[in-house]
């Protein structure tokens, strides 16, 4: 896989630089995936993450829920787009500290 530089043409074909086109979406996706990976949720886990980019800032929201409708944990974090994956892991750790592991274990 070829690494795309921030100033390279965007591979989507828009003609814009990657940093002005698809990079924000890719960084938000990286944060969401890091969140879900750290939680280790499976197919039956009620885990959700949503990353939104505003300039150079990433706002990430995360949720872990009991599929039976019991407990619901939510939290959010904001930081630099450059730290997308670390933000995802940090947010997952915050939910684990609030008891997400018990919800996830009960769902599996």
C-alpha positions as CSV (number, residue, x, y, z in Angstrom):
1,X,0.0,0.0,0.0
2,X,1.4,3.4,-1.0
3,X,1.3,6.1,1.7
4,X,-0.3,9.3,0.5
5,X,1.3,12.5,1.5
6,X,-0.8,15.4,2.8
7,X,0.1,17.6,-0.2
8,X,-0.3,14.8,-2.8
9,X,-3.2,14.8,-5.2
10,X,-6.2,13.1,-3.5
11,X,-6.7,9.6,-4.8
12,X,-10.4,10.1,-5.1
13,X,-9.8,12.1,-8.3
14,X,-11.1,15.5,-7.1
15,X,-8.0,17.3,-8.2
16,X,-7.6,18.7,-4.7
17,X,-4.7,18.1,-2.3
18,X,-5.3,15.1,-0.1
19,X,-5.2,17.3,3.1
20,X,-8.1,19.4,1.8
21,X,-10.2,16.5,0.5
22,X,-10.3,13.0,2.0
23,X,-7.7,13.2,4.8
24,X,-10.1,14.5,7.4
25,X,-12.5,11.7,6.7
26,X,-9.7,9.1,6.9
27,X,-8.5,10.5,10.2
28,X,-12.0,10.4,11.7
29,X,-12.3,6.8,10.6
30,X,-8.9,5.9,12.1
31,X,-10.1,7.3,15.5
32,X,-13.4,5.4,15.3
33,X,-11.6,2.2,14.5
34,X,-9.0,2.6,17.2
35,X,-11.9,3.2,19.7
36,X,-13.7,0.0,18.6
37,X,-10.5,-2.1,18.5
38,X,-9.5,-1.1,22.0
39,X,-12.9,-2.1,23.3
40,X,-12.6,-5.4,21.5
41,X,-16.3,-5.5,20.7
42,X,-17.7,-8.3,18.5
43,X,-20.7,-8.6,16.2
44,X,-23.1,-8.5,19.1
45,X,-21.6,-5.6,20.9
46,X,-23.4,-2.3,21.0
47,X,-20.5,0.0,20.4
48,X,-20.6,3.2,18.4
49,X,-18.1,5.9,17.6
50,X,-18.5,9.1,15.5
51,X,-15.5,11.3,14.6
52,X,-16.1,14.8,13.2
53,X,-13.4,17.1,11.9
54,X,-13.4,20.9,12.2
55,X,-10.3,22.3,10.7
56,X,-7.4,20.7,12.5
57,X,-9.5,19.5,15.5
58,X,-11.2,16.1,15.8
59,X,-14.2,15.7,18.0
60,X,-14.9,12.0,18.8
61,X,-18.0,10.6,20.5
62,X,-18.2,7.1,21.8
63,X,-20.9,4.8,23.2
64,X,-21.2,1.4,24.8
65,X,-24.6,0.0,25.5
66,X,-26.2,-3.0,27.0
67,X,-28.1,-4.7,24.1
68,X,-30.9,-5.5,26.5
69,X,-31.4,-1.8,27.1
70,X,-30.0,-1.7,30.6
71,X,-26.8,0.5,30.8
72,X,-25.6,3.1,28.4
73,X,-22.2,4.7,28.7
74,X,-21.2,7.8,26.6
75,X,-18.2,10.0,26.5
76,X,-16.5,12.4,24.1
77,X,-13.0,13.8,23.5
78,X,-11.5,16.5,21.4
79,X,-8.0,16.9,20.2
80,X,-5.7,17.4,17.2
81,X,-6.4,15.5,14.0
82,X,-2.8,14.4,14.1
83,X,-3.6,12.3,17.2
84,X,-6.7,10.6,15.8
85,X,-5.8,7.0,16.8
86,X,-4.6,8.0,20.3
87,X,-7.8,9.9,20.8
88,X,-9.8,6.8,19.9
89,X,-7.8,4.7,22.4
90,X,-8.1,7.3,25.1
91,X,-11.8,7.6,24.7
92,X,-12.2,3.8,24.9
93,X,-10.1,3.7,28.1
94,X,-12.4,6.4,29.6
95,X,-15.4,4.2,28.9
96,X,-13.6,1.1,30.3
97,X,-13.0,3.1,33.5
98,X,-16.7,3.8,33.7
99,X,-17.6,0.0,33.5
100,X,-17.8,-0.7,29.8
101,X,-15.9,-4.0,30.2
102,X,-18.8,-5.4,32.3
103,X,-21.3,-4.4,29.6
104,X,-19.2,-5.9,26.9
105,X,-18.6,-9.2,28.7
106,X,-22.3,-9.6,29.5
107,X,-23.1,-9.1,25.8
108,X,-20.7,-11.8,24.5
